Amino acid sequence: MEINVTLPDGNVKRYSHNIDISAIAESISPSLKKNAVAGKINGKLEDLHYPVAQDSRLEIVLLDSKEGQDIHRHSTAHLMAQAIKRIYGGKNVKLGIGPVIEDGFYYDVDIEQPLSSEDLAAIELEMHRIIHENLPIVRREVRREEAVALFEDLEEPLKLELIRDLPDDAVISIYDQGEFSDLCRGPHLASTGQIKVFKLMSVAGAYWRGDSNNKMLQRIYGVSFLKKAQLEEHLHMLEEAKKRDHRKLGKELELFMFSEESPGMPFYLPKGMIIRTELEDFSRGLQRERAYSEVRTPLMMNNRLWEQSGHYDHYKDDMYFTHVDEAKFALKPMNCPGHMLIFKNSRHSYRELPIRLAEFGQVHRNESSGSLNGMMRVRTFCQDDAHLFVLPEQIEAEIGQVLDLIDHIYNVFGFEYKVELSTRPEDYMGEETLWDQAEAALEMVLQNRGIPYRINPGDGAFYGPKIDFHILDALKRSWQCGTVQLDFQMPEKFDLTYIGEDGQKHRPVVIHRAVYGSIDRFIGILTEHFSGAFPVWLSPVQAKLLPVSGNHADYAFQVKQALASAGIRAEVDDRNEKLGLKIREAQLEKVPYMLVLGENEQKSATVSVRKRASGDAGAMSIEEIVRLISAEIADRS
């Protein structure tokens, strides 16, 4: 019996029944077999030794592909688990799960001994020994009873729990490598000898299955790459990320702080508030040019509003509640319902639309304490929200203008970005036909504007599909910030209407829009992107005046006044310290301009200019330095 195998280029090849993927790869090219690690049969990943039993579409997965590297990392996780069991004794180590994560993997283990960095080095050494043994990694499918018997014998209670939770019709597979067996879906590399470069990074506590009611396990993190140079580049990036950590820089540069009196809620210090105000004013100016109207809605509203909007059903576990006059109220987790009420507050004609309402709105979300991460994950933050109430025929033009606004703002900061179209989630609200209409509208806008994008299935908001913007910072890390969401549901929920040309009531369509997303998080991203050396227009202190001695302090304050009159933020360091120390400290504060003032400068009404990036720039008159700094501020450079 023969079968037909259709390759990605459309070619169809005939093979004998039950030929495995490896043999098919070899029949195409010996080099293809050498670089293959798996195959996709009709879109499903399978091991190289998977037998192809019927007519199928086949794509060979190469080691250096995204899926190939994930397989490599998953196999490295199993390798680590085997090494741990060898060192500490098979039945002294209880295994949890060991998934692939970005650039690496982790494995949750229950082991009595707390693991240290020295222990990680010993585990790495044993991993290299197992690689040298080049053990075959073999998959076998087993009945549920066999799997239970195996892991009972191995005294693996966490694996037994996972087996119990599998659906009745689940295919249960075990992967064996030497004396080590693990419950796993796969696929994996063909042998331990194929594992290339790895490093174990750290150990952290993790509750089993993410539930604080369960036992705390030790989670061992590792990274895994195909080449040593990739590992070295990754480690270098981690070191650079440590230097740029916004929590460290925020403290050193006196931008913001956190307190146990209000966990997960940032306190803005004067210099940090300058940055936040500049960001808001920048966006506010652009919105004014585009006919947005700024509004402000209450921080707390009656819970019936959140039930009406659908937010209560989807966010109640992350909301803060209280009682006012015996009624249940909630701190707002989003600004949307308040804007719906503002629109509904008065009658509207089709001639008024689009109506663009914008708000820098403070929202609250009850994030778990373990997920808090400086400014990147907080419990209260400011969203730069806007809701555009539009006619159906205005959808494409309005979304196009939003895309232009987002592109303009990101370009000012030097951010590259990628775009995703996120579609209907499982817990969506409303009619499927309206969702189809909304998704088609967003896709049409992206296609008509020639914007590259990828589909992110099932990740839309509960009320509508969305276009998400992922910015890339200086270290090429991706951050989801901007979003554009098309919503046919909220107008229904709130019975929003406008009077059409025919004199009848019609529903508007709502476009939800954010550019920064969370201003607080955006400040954290900018701090790391610029490594604290903000562009001149954002810098809390744009010029530091450094008098050589106390005799020149009065002149320094005169220059400061001239700068302040031109709108330039300047400080005078009039301490009785050596000039070299003042310069070094100004450099550590990452001030863009350092202006040295001594006897010669005072006599000639000049300043000696040192730039943060390029050093000594020579003497300039006060008028020249004002023009130079003012021009950079105006250019947002």
Stockholm file with secondary structure:
# STOCKHOLM 1.0

chainA/1-637         MEINVTLPDGNVKRYSHNIDISAIAESISPSLKKNAVAGKINGKLEDLHYPVAQDSRLEIVLLDSKEGQDIHRHSTAHLMAQAIKRIYGGKNVKLGIGPVIEDGFYYDVDIEQPLSSEDLAAIELEMHRIIHENLPIVRREVRREEAVALFEDLEEPLKLELIRDLPDDAVISIYDQGEFSDLCRGPHLASTGQIKVFKLMSVAGAYWRGDSNNKMLQRIYGVSFLKKAQLEEHLHMLEEAKKRDHRKLGKELELFMFSEESPGMPFYLPKGMIIRTELEDFSRGLQRERAYSEVRTPLMMNNRLWEQSGHYDHYKDDMYFTHVDEAKFALKPMNCPGHMLIFKNSRHSYRELPIRLAEFGQVHRNESSGSLNGMMRVRTFCQDDAHLFVLPEQIEAEIGQVLDLIDHIYNVFGFEYKVELSTRPEDYMGEETLWDQAEAALEMVLQNRGIPYRINPGDGAFYGPKIDFHILDALKRSWQCGTVQLDFQMPEKFDLTYIGEDGQKHRPVVIHRAVYGSIDRFIGILTEHFSGAFPVWLSPVQAKLLPVSGNHADYAFQVKQALASAGIRAEVDDRNEKLGLKIREAQLEKVPYMLVLGENEQKSATVSVRKRASGDAGAMSIEEIVRLISAEIADRS
#=GR chainA/1-637 SS CEEEEECTTSCEEEEETTEEHHHHHHHHCHHHHHHEEEEEETTEEEETTCEECSSEEEEEEETTSHHHHHHHHHHHHHHHHHHHHHHHCGGGCEECCCCEETTEEEEEEECSSCCCHHHHHHHHHHHHHHHHHTCBCEEEEECHHHHHHHHHHTTCHHHHHHHHTSCTTCCEEEEEETTEEEECCCCCCSBGGGCCEEEEEEEEEEEGGGCTTSCEEEEEEEEEESSHHHHHHHHHHHHHHHHHCHHHHHHHTTCEECCTTSTTCCEECHHHHHHHHHHHHHHHHHHHHTTCEECCCCSEEEHHHHHHHTHHHHHGGGCCEEEETTEEEEECSCSHHHHHHHHHTSCCBGGGCCEEEEEEEEEECCCCGGGCBTTTBCSEEEEEEEEEEECGGGHHHHHHHHHHHHHHHHHHTTCEEEEEEECCCTTCCSCHHHHHHHHHHHHHHHHHTTCCCEEETTCSBTTBCEEEEEEECTTCCEEEEEEEEEESHHHHHTTCCEECTTSSEECCEEEEEEEEEEHHHHHHHHHHHTTTCCCTTTCSCSEEEEESSGGGHHHHHHHHHHHHHTTCCEEECCCSSCHHHHHHHHHHTTCSEEEEECHHHHHHTEEEEEETTTEEEEEEEHHHHHHHHHHHHHTTC
#=GC SS_cons         CEEEEECTTSCEEEEETTEEHHHHHHHHCHHHHHHEEEEEETTEEEETTCEECSSEEEEEEETTSHHHHHHHHHHHHHHHHHHHHHHHCGGGCEECCCCEETTEEEEEEECSSCCCHHHHHHHHHHHHHHHHHTCBCEEEEECHHHHHHHHHHTTCHHHHHHHHTSCTTCCEEEEEETTEEEECCCCCCSBGGGCCEEEEEEEEEEEGGGCTTSCEEEEEEEEEESSHHHHHHHHHHHHHHHHHCHHHHHHHTTCEECCTTSTTCCEECHHHHHHHHHHHHHHHHHHHHTTCEECCCCSEEEHHHHHHHTHHHHHGGGCCEEEETTEEEEECSCSHHHHHHHHHTSCCBGGGCCEEEEEEEEEECCCCGGGCBTTTBCSEEEEEEEEEEECGGGHHHHHHHHHHHHHHHHHHTTCEEEEEEECCCTTCCSCHHHHHHHHHHHHHHHHHTTCCCEEETTCSBTTBCEEEEEEECTTCCEEEEEEEEEESHHHHHTTCCEECTTSSEECCEEEEEEEEEEHHHHHHHHHHHTTTCCCTTTCSCSEEEEESSGGGHHHHHHHHHHHHHTTCCEEECCCSSCHHHHHHHHHHTTCSEEEEECHHHHHHTEEEEEETTTEEEEEEEHHHHHHHHHHHHHTTC
//
